[in-house]
Amino acid sequence: NAGVMQNPRHLVRRRGQEARLRCSPMKGHSHVYWYRQLPEEGLKFMVYLQKENIIDESGMPKERFSAEFPKEGPSILRIQQVVRGDSAAYFCASSIYNAGQNSYEQYFGPGTRLTVT
Amino acid sequence: SQQGEEDPQALSIQEGENATMNCSYKTSINNLQWYRQNSGRGLVHLILIRSNEREKHSGRLRVTLDTSKKSSSLLITASRAADTASYFCATGQAGTALIFGKGTTLSVSS
């Protein structure tokens, strides 16, 4: 059972270009979360999606950022017209309900490290 | 705003010693989770403790939760060099996003 997969692992973009980050959740998981981690910081929530629905995007910047989780295929985090401040590690997590714990445990991917030059 | 705040920010110990990290949070929670992150890598889930639990063990890990003080501690016993990493606490309600603290950076030297 493969874990959460993210690609690419490293992405370099020039200012003004678009960045597309992909996340494939664990098999059977229908909840996907995107987080951003700046250097020396903890992870900050961006968006929570279920298949074809955005459940909570309260942590996502209003402009230039968008996310989707289509019925088929991976979840995509898209950043348009990237700026240097977008340089960070972007992590995806997927979850499934754990009845024994009455909780949703989140499993994280290895992250995509975006560098904007 | 940060929900969880870990303390200390950095901790350096010798192999074989115990390491204790603390986490405080602000609002009511359903559960609290601890994660480990090795440098430049993703997060590894260590342990989850529910709000109605006070203590939980997993191998060399011991987690306590005090909901009256809104705090949790992670104890790593008999530390090893391989335990060198950043440790984060995260809180959340069922089915919602996790809120992470800034982490404690643990260095274990041999």
Contacts between the chains, C-beta under 8 A, distances in Angstrom:
chain1	res1	chain2	res2	distance
A	31	B	95	7.4
A	33	B	97	5.5
A	33	B	98	7.6
A	35	B	97	7.9
A	35	B	98	7.9
A	35	B	100	7.7
A	40	B	102	7.8
A	41	B	102	6.0
A	42	B	2	7.4
A	42	B	4	7.8
A	42	B	88	5.6
A	42	B	100	3.8
A	42	B	101	5.3
A	42	B	102	4.6
A	42	B	103	5.3
A	43	B	43	7.4
A	43	B	88	7.3
A	43	B	90	7.8
A	43	B	98	7.6
A	43	B	100	4.5
A	44	B	100	7.4
A	45	B	97	3.9
A	45	B	98	6.9
A	45	B	99	6.7
A	48	B	96	7.2
A	48	B	97	5.3
A	56	B	96	7.1
A	56	B	97	6.4
A	59	B	97	7.1
A	91	B	42	6.3
A	91	B	43	6.8
A	93	B	43	7.9
A	93	B	98	7.8
A	95	B	95	8.0
A	97	B	94	8.0
A	97	B	95	7.7
A	101	B	31	7.3
A	101	B	48	6.0
A	101	B	50	6.5
A	102	B	30	7.9
A	102	B	50	6.9
A	102	B	94	6.8
A	103	B	30	6.5
A	103	B	31	4.9
A	103	B	48	6.3
A	103	B	50	6.7
A	103	B	94	5.6
A	104	B	92	8.0
A	104	B	94	5.9
A	104	B	95	5.2
A	105	B	33	7.5
A	105	B	45	6.4
A	105	B	48	6.2
A	106	B	33	7.8
A	106	B	45	7.3
A	106	B	98	6.1
A	107	B	45	6.6
A	108	B	35	7.6
A	108	B	42	4.8
A	108	B	43	4.2
A	108	B	44	7.6
A	108	B	45	7.5
A	109	B	42	5.8
A	110	B	41	6.5
A	110	B	42	4.2
A	111	B	41	7.6
A	111	B	42	5.1
A	113	B	40	7.9
